Amino acid sequence: MSRIDKIFGRTAGMLVRKFGSDMVFIRSAEAEYDIDTGEVVTPVTRLPLKGVISPVKPEEASALTQETDVKIIPDPDVIGDEPIRVDDEFEYMENGVTIVAKVVEAKQFRGDSAVAYIVIARPQ
């Protein structure tokens, strides 16, 4: 077990589960050709989880960031060790409306396993 795992371990996940909002992480797999239909399909996995959503601060912005982008800190225990990719999405409720936000950037903090993720996402 690495030092970061010993020190921080599951702390991020516990805090996100306590203070986060309900959302769904939508993980897209590699596109596949369906020989029966002749179409290219992208399988998805929907993972319900908690996440903290906040505006992107100016010091967190990059060349890819837009004014409407949000920062999402999802529960790392649900996401697991597979990195979040730009093909992935988050779905959450805001003022009674379902929002789908595409991942623009994702940072993973880890030791032997994922400790935390910080995601910049763009509501569609």
C-alpha positions as CSV (number, residue, x, y, z in Angstrom):
1,M,0.0,0.0,0.0
2,S,1.4,3.4,-1.0
3,R,1.8,6.3,1.4
4,I,-1.1,8.3,-0.2
5,D,-3.4,5.3,0.3
6,K,-2.5,5.1,4.0
7,I,-2.9,8.8,4.6
8,F,-5.9,9.7,2.5
9,G,-7.3,6.3,1.7
10,R,-11.1,6.6,1.5
11,T,-11.4,10.1,2.9
12,A,-12.4,11.8,-0.4
13,G,-15.1,9.2,-1.0
14,M,-16.5,9.6,2.6
15,L,-16.7,13.4,2.2
16,V,-18.3,13.3,-1.2
17,R,-20.9,10.8,0.0
18,K,-21.7,13.0,2.9
19,F,-21.8,16.4,1.2
20,G,-22.4,15.5,-2.5
21,S,-25.6,15.4,-4.6
22,D,-27.0,12.4,-6.5
23,M,-25.9,12.0,-10.0
24,V,-25.1,9.4,-12.6
25,F,-21.7,8.7,-14.2
26,I,-22.0,7.5,-17.7
27,R,-18.9,5.6,-18.9
28,S,-18.6,5.1,-22.6
29,A,-16.8,2.0,-23.9
30,E,-15.0,1.7,-27.2
31,A,-17.4,1.9,-30.2
32,E,-18.3,-1.4,-31.7
33,Y,-19.6,-2.5,-35.1
34,D,-22.9,-4.4,-34.7
35,I,-22.9,-7.0,-37.5
36,D,-26.7,-7.6,-37.1
37,T,-27.8,-4.0,-37.6
38,G,-24.8,-2.7,-39.6
39,E,-24.4,0.2,-37.2
40,V,-21.6,1.4,-35.0
41,V,-22.7,1.5,-31.4
42,T,-21.1,2.8,-28.2
43,P,-21.9,0.7,-25.1
44,V,-22.4,2.7,-21.9
45,T,-22.4,1.9,-18.3
46,R,-24.5,4.0,-15.9
47,L,-23.2,4.3,-12.3
48,P,-25.3,6.1,-9.7
49,L,-23.1,8.0,-7.3
50,K,-22.7,11.2,-5.2
51,G,-20.7,14.1,-6.4
52,V,-19.9,17.7,-5.5
53,I,-20.7,20.2,-8.2
54,S,-19.3,23.8,-8.2
55,P,-18.4,26.5,-10.7
56,V,-14.9,26.5,-12.2
57,K,-12.8,29.2,-10.5
58,P,-10.6,31.4,-12.8
59,E,-7.4,29.9,-11.4
60,E,-8.7,26.4,-12.3
61,A,-9.6,27.4,-15.9
62,S,-7.5,26.2,-18.9
63,A,-7.5,26.9,-22.6
64,L,-10.3,24.3,-22.9
65,T,-12.6,25.8,-20.2
66,Q,-15.8,27.8,-21.0
67,E,-17.7,30.1,-18.7
68,T,-20.6,27.6,-18.3
69,D,-18.3,24.6,-17.4
70,V,-18.6,23.0,-13.9
71,K,-16.2,21.3,-11.6
72,I,-17.4,17.8,-10.4
73,I,-15.7,15.8,-7.7
74,P,-17.3,12.3,-7.9
75,D,-17.1,9.5,-5.4
76,P,-13.9,7.7,-6.3
77,D,-15.0,4.5,-4.7
78,V,-17.8,4.1,-7.3
79,I,-15.7,5.3,-10.3
80,G,-12.9,2.8,-9.5
81,D,-9.4,2.8,-10.9
82,E,-10.2,3.2,-14.6
83,P,-9.5,6.8,-15.5
84,I,-12.4,9.1,-16.5
85,R,-12.2,9.9,-20.2
86,V,-13.5,12.8,-22.4
87,D,-16.0,10.3,-23.9
88,D,-17.7,10.1,-20.5
89,E,-20.6,12.1,-19.1
90,F,-22.3,13.1,-15.8
91,E,-26.0,13.4,-15.4
92,Y,-27.5,15.4,-12.6
93,M,-30.6,17.5,-11.6
94,E,-30.5,21.3,-11.4
95,N,-33.7,23.2,-10.6
96,G,-35.8,20.2,-11.5
97,V,-34.1,19.8,-14.9
98,T,-31.9,16.9,-15.9
99,I,-28.5,18.2,-17.0
100,V,-26.0,16.1,-19.0
101,A,-22.4,17.3,-18.8
102,K,-19.7,16.0,-21.1
103,V,-16.2,15.6,-19.6
104,V,-13.8,18.2,-20.9
105,E,-10.8,17.4,-18.5
106,A,-10.3,14.9,-15.8
107,K,-7.5,14.6,-13.2
108,Q,-7.0,11.5,-11.2
109,F,-5.1,11.5,-7.9
110,R,-3.9,8.0,-6.9
111,G,-1.5,5.9,-5.0
112,D,-2.0,2.1,-5.6
113,S,-5.6,2.9,-6.3
114,A,-7.7,6.0,-7.1
115,V,-8.0,8.4,-4.2
116,A,-9.8,11.3,-5.9
117,Y,-10.9,12.7,-9.2
118,I,-11.5,16.3,-10.2
119,V,-13.5,16.7,-13.5
120,I,-14.2,19.8,-15.6
121,A,-17.5,19.1,-17.4
122,R,-19.6,21.0,-20.0
123,P,-23.4,21.0,-19.6
124,Q,-25.0,20.3,-22.9
